[in-house]
């Protein structure tokens, strides 16, 4: 209980969560949404396709649906991550080591950034490739524990997980739809058609 309530008592039993927007003063700070909700809202606003899964069976079903929907059954996938190849080995995905021949890129990421709905990736996912050299279609497998507030937290996470050797080629993917008109803020960015398979692990 706050010091002011101890001295003056509470005039109302209403909690802050119960206050309606018009009852909050215009100079009061905005109520901050939980980090996972902020990421979801910003990610969708960037044009990303979001599939929330509670277990690995749902991940597998969602991946299968994405492949069927886009008619990628006979198309080649680009996968750099050996652990990811092992995880999805039962799919018998045709793979290619040539990014020009692959129809889609199957990958993990370092972190999911709540503040702007972007994905933080590094050489662990994309080797030394530039985003523009990778296929237009991305399928990214991630977990809810990878959601962080901002890029600063993401960079700290990369550093703490890789104390012996910090990965190179660290960048973010933020635009997940084709931009008909590029403005100053989006000029030079590489837009990707991106599906996020998000596994609940918290």
C-alpha positions in Angstrom: 0.0 0.0 0.0 1.3 3.4 -0.9 2.3 6.0 1.8 -0.5 8.4 0.6 -3.2 5.7 1.1 -1.9 5.0 4.6 -2.2 8.6 5.5 -5.3 9.7 3.6 -7.1 6.4 3.0 -8.5 5.2 -0.3 -11.4 7.2 -1.7 -12.3 4.4 -4.1 -11.9 0.6 -4.2 -11.3 0.8 -8.0 -8.0 -0.5 -9.2 -6.1 1.3 -11.9 -7.1 -1.5 -14.3 -10.8 -0.8 -13.7 -10.5 2.9 -14.5 -12.1 3.7 -17.9 -10.0 5.8 -20.3 -12.1 8.9 -19.9 -11.6 8.8 -16.1 -7.8 9.0 -16.5 -6.3 12.5 -16.5 -4.9 13.6 -19.8 -1.5 14.1 -18.2 -1.3 10.7 -16.7 1.2 8.3 -18.2 -0.1 5.7 -20.6 -0.7 2.2 -19.3 2.1 0.1 -20.8 1.0 -3.1 -22.4 2.7 -6.4 -21.4 5.8 -7.1 -23.6 4.2 -10.0 -25.5 1.1 -8.0 -26.4 3.2 -5.1 -27.6 5.3 -7.4 -29.8 2.2 -9.0 -31.3 0.6 -5.7 -32.1 3.7 -4.1 -33.6 4.6 -7.3 -35.5 1.2 -7.5 -37.2 1.3 -3.7 -37.9 4.6 -4.4 -39.8 2.7 -6.9 -42.0 3.9 -10.2 -40.3 1.9 -13.3 -40.2 1.7 -14.7 -36.6 0.9 -18.3 -35.6 0.8 -18.9 -31.8 1.4 -22.5 -30.8 1.2 -24.1 -27.4 3.3 -27.2 -28.2 5.5 -28.7 -30.9 2.6 -30.6 -32.5 0.9 -27.3 -33.2 4.2 -26.0 -34.6 4.4 -28.9 -37.0 0.8 -28.6 -38.1 1.2 -24.8 -38.7 4.4 -25.4 -40.7 2.6 -28.0 -42.8 -0.3 -25.6 -43.4 2.0 -22.8 -44.5 3.8 -25.1 -47.0 0.4 -26.4 -48.4 -1.1 -22.9 -48.6 1.8 -21.6 -50.6 2.2 -24.8 -52.7 5.8 -25.3 -51.5 5.7 -29.1 -51.2 8.1 -29.6 -54.1 9.9 -26.3 -53.6 13.4 -26.1 -52.0 14.0 -24.6 -48.6 17.1 -22.8 -47.5 18.1 -23.8 -43.9 21.5 -22.9 -42.4 20.7 -24.0 -38.8 21.6 -27.7 -38.3 19.4 -27.9 -35.1 16.4 -26.7 -37.1 17.1 -29.3 -39.8 17.1 -32.0 -37.1 13.9 -30.6 -35.5 12.0 -30.7 -38.8 13.6 -33.8 -40.3 10.3 -35.7 -40.4 9.0 -33.2 -43.0 11.7 -34.4 -45.5 11.9 -30.8 -46.9 13.8 -30.5 -50.2 16.6 -28.2 -49.3 19.2 -26.1 -51.2 22.4 -24.5 -50.1 21.8 -21.9 -52.9 19.7 -19.0 -51.8 18.8 -18.2 -55.4 17.2 -21.6 -55.9 15.3 -21.8 -52.7 11.6 -20.6 -52.5 11.7 -19.9 -48.8 14.1 -19.6 -45.8 13.4 -21.6 -42.7 15.2 -20.1 -39.7 15.3 -19.2 -36.0 16.1 -15.8 -34.6 18.0 -14.3 -31.7 15.1 -12.2 -30.2 11.7 -10.7 -30.9 11.7 -7.0 -30.2 8.5 -5.7 -28.6 9.0 -2.0 -29.1 8.9 -2.1 -32.9 7.8 -5.7 -33.7 11.1 -6.6 -35.4 13.2 -9.8 -35.4 16.8 -9.7 -34.3 19.0 -12.1 -36.2 22.7 -12.7 -36.6 25.3 -14.9 -38.4 24.0 -17.8 -36.5 20.8 -17.7 -38.6 21.8 -16.1 -41.9 25.6 -16.8 -42.0 27.3 -13.8 -43.7 24.4 -13.3 -46.1 22.7 -9.9 -46.5 18.9 -9.9 -46.2 18.5 -9.0 -49.9 20.4 -12.2 -50.8 17.9 -14.4 -49.0 14.6 -15.7 -50.4 11.6 -13.3 -50.2 9.6 -15.8 -48.1 10.7 -16.4 -44.5 9.4 -18.9 -41.9 10.8 -18.2 -38.5 10.6 -20.5 -35.5 10.8 -18.7 -32.1 9.7 -19.0 -28.5 7.9 -16.6 -26.2 11.0 -16.5 -23.9 12.8 -14.7 -26.7 10.6 -11.6 -26.6 12.5 -8.6 -25.1 11.6 -5.0 -24.7 14.0 -3.4 -27.1 17.1 -3.9 -29.3 19.4 -3.0 -26.4 18.1 -5.9 -24.4 18.4 -8.2 -27.4 22.0 -7.3 -27.9 22.7 -7.9 -24.2 21.0 -11.3 -24.6 23.2 -12.2 -27.6 26.3 -11.2 -25.6 25.4 -13.2 -22.5 24.6 -16.3 -24.6 27.8 -16.1 -26.6 30.5 -15.2 -24.2 33.3 -17.0 -26.1 32.5 -15.6 -29.5 29.8 -13.0 -30.3 28.1 -13.7 -33.6 28.6 -11.2 -36.5 26.1 -9.9 -39.1 23.6 -8.8 -36.4 20.6 -7.0 -38.0 16.8 -6.7 -37.7 14.0 -7.6 -40.0 11.2 -5.2 -39.6 9.2 -4.9 -42.9 7.1 -8.0 -43.7 5.1 -6.7 -46.7 5.9 -5.2 -50.0 6.2 -1.5 -49.9 4.6 0.2 -52.9 6.0 3.5 -52.0 9.3 3.7 -50.1 9.7 6.7 -47.9 12.8 8.0 -46.2 12.4 5.7 -43.2 12.1 2.5 -45.3 14.5 3.3 -48.1 17.0 0.5 -48.6 15.2 -1.9 -46.3 14.6 -5.5 -47.5 10.9 -6.4 -47.2 10.1 -10.1 -46.5 6.9 -12.2 -46.6 7.3 -13.5 -43.1 5.5 -16.2 -41.1 6.3 -16.5 -37.4 5.8 -19.8 -35.6 5.8 -18.8 -31.9 6.0 -21.6 -29.3 4.8 -20.9 -25.8 7.7 -21.9 -23.5 7.0 -19.8 -20.4 
